[in-house]
Amino acid sequence: MGTVTLGVSIAVPEPYGSQLQQLRAGFGDAAAHGIPTHVTLVPPTEVAGDRLPQIRAHLAEVAAAFAPFPMRLAGTGTFRPLSPVVFVKLAEGAPGCTRLQGLVRDPQGPLDRELAFPYHPHVTVAHGISEGAMDLAFDTLADYAAEWMCTGFALYEQGSDGVWRKLREYPFGSGAAGGVPAQQGPPVDEASEPSVRRS
C-alpha cells in the first residue's frame, strides 16, 4: 500500500524562522535546510496515502475550534544525554502547544500515535551533530528571544529527498492567515495527488 510521511507543526514566523534555520545550518546540521523552523505537534508519522482526506478534515476541525495564543522563545535547553538535541525554549505558549497536540493526536482521530518521549514543545537548533557543535549552538543562542501570536499550524510531507514541504495551512477559528512560512521550496499544490512511497 502506498504511504506518505507526514508531520504537523507550528512554523516559527519570519524573520525568526529563517534566522534560526541559517544558524542551525551554520552549526553543521546538514538537515537544517530541509526542515522549516518549527514547534512539532505530530512528529514524522507514516500513514496510508488514501487517509490524507480524513487527516485534512480532522486538522481543519481542530483548527476551527482553537484560538490564537502568544508564543515566546527565550534561551536554550538540551535533551542530552538522552537525545542529541539542542533547542530554543518556549518561555510562553507551551500549554497551548500541549493542548493543541493532544487534540491533533486524539486517540479517536486519524493521527493517533504513541510518542517516544513525553511531549515537550521546543524549537530544535541542532540535532545529531558533534558535541562541540552542540555546545556552540547552546551557547550562541543562550540569550535568544522572539515572540509572536500563534494563529494556526500546518501539515507537512517529507519528500524522497528528505525535505519537508508544506501541504496545507490550518488557521485558527475564522481566522486569518498567519505567519506560516514555507522557508524551503514551494508549497505542494493542494490540488495535486500526494507523492506516494511504496512500502
C-alpha positions in Angstrom: 0.0 0.0 0.0 1.3 3.5 -0.8 2.4 5.5 2.2 3.4 9.1 2.9 5.4 10.5 5.8 3.6 13.4 7.4 4.2 15.9 10.2 2.2 18.6 11.9 3.8 21.7 13.3 3.7 25.3 14.2 6.1 27.2 12.0 8.3 29.9 13.5 7.4 33.1 11.5 9.8 35.4 9.8 12.3 36.8 10.4 12.9 34.3 13.2 12.3 31.2 11.2 14.9 31.7 8.5 17.3 33.2 11.1 17.2 30.1 13.2 17.4 27.9 10.1 20.5 29.6 8.9 22.1 29.4 12.4 21.3 25.7 12.5 23.0 25.1 9.2 26.0 27.2 10.4 26.4 24.8 13.4 26.9 22.0 10.9 23.4 20.4 11.0 23.0 19.1 7.4 19.3 18.6 7.9 18.7 22.3 8.5 17.7 23.4 5.0 15.2 20.5 4.7 13.3 21.3 7.9 11.5 24.7 8.3 12.0 26.0 11.8 9.0 24.8 13.9 7.5 23.5 17.1 6.4 19.9 16.5 2.8 18.9 17.1 3.0 15.5 15.5 6.4 14.0 14.7 7.2 12.2 11.5 4.4 9.7 11.0 3.9 7.2 8.1 0.3 6.8 7.0 -1.5 5.3 4.1 -1.8 7.9 1.3 -5.5 7.3 1.0 -6.0 8.6 4.6 -5.0 12.2 3.6 -8.5 13.5 3.1 -9.6 12.2 6.5 -6.5 13.7 8.1 -7.0 17.1 6.5 -10.7 17.1 7.6 -9.6 16.3 11.2 -6.9 19.1 11.2 -9.4 21.6 9.8 -11.9 20.7 12.6 -9.2 21.1 15.3 -8.0 24.4 14.0 -11.5 25.8 13.6 -12.2 25.3 17.3 -8.8 26.7 18.5 -8.0 30.3 19.4 -4.7 32.2 18.8 -2.3 32.3 21.6 1.0 34.1 22.3 4.4 32.3 21.8 7.7 33.5 23.2 11.1 31.9 22.8 13.9 32.6 25.3 17.2 30.8 25.9 18.4 27.3 25.2 18.0 23.8 26.5 19.1 20.3 25.6 17.8 16.8 25.8 21.4 15.4 26.1 22.4 12.8 27.1 19.1 11.1 26.4 18.8 12.6 22.9 21.4 14.6 20.9 19.3 17.8 20.6 19.9 21.4 21.5 16.8 23.6 21.3 15.4 27.1 22.0 13.0 27.0 24.9 9.4 28.1 24.9 9.0 30.7 27.7 5.4 31.2 26.7 3.0 29.1 24.7 3.8 25.7 25.9 0.4 25.0 27.5 -1.3 26.0 24.2 1.0 23.7 22.2 0.5 20.8 24.6 -3.3 21.2 24.4 -3.2 21.5 20.6 -1.1 18.5 20.0 -3.4 16.4 22.2 -6.3 17.4 20.1 -4.4 16.7 16.8 -3.3 13.3 18.2 -6.8 12.5 19.5 -6.9 8.7 20.2 -10.2 8.6 18.2 -8.7 10.5 15.3 -6.6 9.6 12.2 -3.3 10.8 13.7 -3.4 8.9 16.9 0.1 7.6 17.7 2.4 6.9 20.6 5.3 9.3 21.3 8.8 8.0 22.0 9.2 10.7 24.8 6.7 12.8 26.8 5.6 15.8 24.7 7.9 18.8 25.3 7.3 21.7 22.9 10.6 23.3 21.7 12.4 24.6 18.6 15.3 22.4 17.6 18.5 24.3 16.6 20.9 21.3 16.5 20.4 17.6 16.2 22.9 14.7 15.9 26.0 16.8 15.3 29.3 16.8 17.3 29.2 17.6 21.0 31.4 20.6 20.3 29.0 22.0 17.7 26.0 21.3 20.0 27.8 23.2 22.8 28.3 26.1 20.4 24.6 26.1 19.5 23.7 26.1 23.2 26.0 29.0 24.0 25.3 31.1 20.9 21.6 31.1 21.4 21.6 31.4 25.2 20.3 34.9 25.0 18.0 34.4 22.0 14.5 35.8 22.3 11.5 36.1 19.9 7.7 36.4 20.3 4.7 36.3 18.1 1.0 35.4 18.1 0.4 31.8 17.0 -2.6 31.8 14.7 -2.5 28.3 13.2 -0.4 25.3 12.2 0.4 23.4 9.1 0.6 19.9 7.6 3.9 18.8 6.0 5.0 15.9 3.9 8.6 14.6 3.8 9.7 14.0 0.2 12.0 11.3 -1.0 14.8 13.9 -0.9 14.3 14.3 2.8 12.9 17.8 2.5 9.7 18.7 4.4 7.2 20.6 2.2 4.0 22.2 3.4 0.8 20.6 2.2 -1.7 23.0 3.8 -2.1 25.6 6.5 -4.8 25.5 9.1 -5.6 28.9 10.6 -7.4 29.0 13.9 -11.0 29.9 14.2 -12.5 32.0 11.4 -9.0 33.2 11.5 -7.0 35.0 9.5 -3.9 33.7 8.0 -0.7 34.0 10.0 3.0 33.6 9.6 3.4 30.0 8.5 6.4 30.3 6.1 7.5 27.5 3.8 11.1 28.5 4.2 12.3 25.8 1.9 10.9 25.0 -1.5 7.4 25.9 -2.8 4.3 24.6 -1.1 2.9 21.4 -2.6 -0.1 22.1 -4.9 -3.1 21.1 -2.8 -5.0 20.0 -5.9 -2.3 17.6 -6.9 -2.1 14.0 -5.8 0.3 13.4 -2.9 3.6 11.7 -3.6 3.4 8.1 -2.7 6.2 5.9 -1.5 5.9 2.2 -1.8 6.4 0.4 1.5 
